[in-house]
Structure formats: C-alpha cells, structure tokens
C-alpha cells in the first residue's frame, strides 16, 4: 500500500518513529529507523535528508557526506543543505 507521496506506509511509520527518537534525543534510534527506510527504498529523499542531518548531529560528517555523494550520483538534488 502506498501513501500520496509514493512511499510505503512502513517507511512513513519508520520516519515518524525516527522523528520521535529525535525529539527524545535518541540519535542512534533515529539513525537506525532511517537506515531501514533507505535500505528498503534508496529513492526516499525525505529519509535520506533526515538521515544526513542525524549523521551531522552525531558528529559524523563523513557519513553525511557519503550519503550526499551517493544521492548526487543517483541524480537526486537535496532541497536543503546538510547543515
């Protein structure tokens, strides 16, 4: 089943779960949920952008940069800067 944005409902749930983790300060939990979304659907730009921001917040800019490189090589254009 798909939502209006074309993402699976499972992805929507995991993104919402990641946002709950972020609100509680659990960056690792947020990254875990978002990694599941990105692995299932590498074209989910919302999850990739949020994951890059989580990596930056964790002090892991090299992971955010790698994700950004993969994203750019796939022809995607992030709407927002990572910082």
ZADO-894175 format. One line per field, with one value per residue (C-alpha): x, y, z; residue in one letter. Coordinates in Angstrom, 2 decimals, decimal comma. Last residue first. Layout:
// ZADO-894175
east = c(X  ...)
north = c(Y  ...)
up = c(Z  ...)
aa = c(A  ...)
This chain:
// ZADO-894175
east = c(24,00  23,10  21,84  18,19  16,33  18,63  19,13  18,87  20,78  21,93  25,45  24,08  22,45  25,55  27,61  25,12  25,21  28,99  28,91  26,53  28,78  31,86  30,02  29,71  29,35  26,09  24,19  25,75  24,73  21,20  21,08  22,19  19,48  16,84  17,92  18,00  14,58  12,92  14,71  13,25  14,93  17,06  13,86  14,31  17,85  16,85  13,89  15,88  18,66  16,06  14,95  18,53  19,55  16,63  17,48  21,10  20,08  17,94  17,36  13,69  12,54  14,96  13,58  10,05  11,24  12,77  9,46  7,68  10,21  9,69  5,90  6,14  8,52  6,11  3,31  5,28  6,39  4,64  3,97  0,23  0,76  1,29  0,00)
north = c(21,98  19,41  21,95  21,68  20,52  17,63  17,00  13,42  12,25  8,95  10,33  13,20  10,82  8,65  11,78  13,08  9,76  9,90  13,49  12,55  9,64  11,89  14,46  12,04  14,38  12,72  15,85  15,62  11,96  12,87  15,57  13,04  10,65  13,38  14,06  10,36  9,71  12,54  11,51  8,01  6,77  4,16  2,38  -0,61  0,34  3,99  3,14  0,77  3,34  5,84  3,68  3,00  6,65  7,78  5,21  6,34  10,00  9,42  13,00  12,46  14,61  12,78  9,39  10,61  11,83  8,42  6,75  9,10  8,12  4,44  4,76  6,56  3,89  1,15  3,07  2,73  5,93  7,30  10,74  10,03  6,94  3,47  0,00)
up = c(7,98  5,31  2,81  1,81  -1,28  -1,97  -5,68  -6,84  -9,91  -8,43  -8,17  -6,07  -3,57  -3,31  -2,71  -0,09  1,75  1,73  3,03  5,83  6,78  6,71  8,82  11,74  14,72  15,76  14,71  11,24  10,99  12,05  9,37  6,76  7,98  7,66  4,09  3,24  4,81  2,87  -0,31  -0,36  -3,54  -1,75  -0,70  1,57  2,58  2,98  5,20  7,40  7,70  8,88  11,79  12,93  12,52  14,70  17,37  17,35  17,62  20,72  21,88  22,77  19,85  17,57  18,58  17,84  14,42  13,76  14,61  12,21  9,54  10,38  10,11  6,77  5,50  6,52  4,80  1,61  -0,04  -3,11  -1,61  -1,60  0,54  -0,81  0,00)
aa = c(X  X  X  X  X  X  X  X  X  X  X  X  X  X  X  X  X  X  X  X  X  X  X  X  X  X  X  X  X  X  X  X  X  X  X  X  X  X  X  X  X  X  X  X  X  X  X  X  X  X  X  X  X  X  X  X  X  X  X  X  X  X  X  X  X  X  X  X  X  X  X  X  X  X  X  X  X  X  X  X  X  X  X)
